[in-house]
Amino acid sequence: MGLLLLLAGVLLPGCWAVTGPRTMWGYVGGSLSVNCRYEAGQEMQPKFWCYPGRIFTCSDDIIITLRVQPVVRGHRFSIRDNRTWRVFTVTMESLDKRDAGSYVCGVRTSTFDADESHVVKVIVAPGPTLSRAPTLPPSTPPPTAAGTDAPRGTPGSFRYFPVLAGLQVPALLAMSGAVLWASLRG
Ligand SMILES: *[C@@H]1O[C@H](CO)[C@@H](O)[C@H](O)[C@H]1NC(C)=O
């Protein structure tokens, strides 16, 4: 019983000490910001954004603030700790499809290295320009039409044959008429 209370005392604060959104959406090439809140007394603790490891842990820290540096900027990721409002904002820029997945925002506590964290699922949707591209090929049939047109072109040439044959009769008459006219003149 004492062990259960101890476990609850260690694990339960880890469940609710940091709160934030469950899911965040972003577009390819765009950016997104996640706000994670923490409890009073943790203002000076480092705040992190990481890839999840096992329960309540990180496999890899992506970005983390320091006691002396509440704002940290990386290449595409940044974190801004507002110690007055006890909320830190994680920003992901130039989003890529590979950025989709689960992340953890949290407060790094020194005791047992048990982070107080929250899992956020990031969904990266195709950008407006990219989503329009896949709808274009079905509306422009030329590539496939050219392939099906080739066999249809052969019977199409036969369709013109009667027309040519029809022209041959007056042409033949005109030629024979000219020959007859020339022979009568001569
Ligand atoms: C903290 O957030 C509040 C509300 O958005 C804002 O007024 C304040 O300037 C922020 N402080 C810092 C240090 O960013």
The ligand as a MOL file (V3000), in Angstrom:
LIG
                    3D

  0  0  0     0  0            999 V3000
M  V30 BEGIN CTAB
M  V30 COUNTS 14 14 0 0 0
M  V30 BEGIN ATOM
M  V30 1 C 3.7800 36.1590 -21.3060 0
M  V30 2 O 2.4790 36.0820 -21.8930 0
M  V30 3 C 1.6740 37.2230 -21.6520 0
M  V30 4 C 0.3150 36.9330 -22.2710 0
M  V30 5 O 0.4140 36.5050 -23.5830 0
M  V30 6 C 2.3270 38.4650 -22.2420 0
M  V30 7 O 1.5560 39.5910 -21.9720 0
M  V30 8 C 3.7380 38.6200 -21.6940 0
M  V30 9 O 4.3750 39.7070 -22.3260 0
M  V30 10 C 4.5330 37.3540 -21.9080 0
M  V30 11 N 5.8380 37.4680 -21.3090 0
M  V30 12 C 6.9380 37.0820 -21.9510 0
M  V30 13 C 8.2200 37.2230 -21.1870 0
M  V30 14 O 6.9220 36.6350 -23.0770 0
M  V30 END ATOM
M  V30 BEGIN BOND
M  V30 1 1 1 2
M  V30 2 1 1 10
M  V30 3 1 2 3
M  V30 4 1 3 4
M  V30 5 1 3 6
M  V30 6 1 4 5
M  V30 7 1 6 7
M  V30 8 1 6 8
M  V30 9 1 8 9
M  V30 10 1 8 10
M  V30 11 1 10 11
M  V30 12 1 11 12
M  V30 13 1 12 13
M  V30 14 2 12 14
M  V30 END BOND
M  V30 END CTAB
M  END
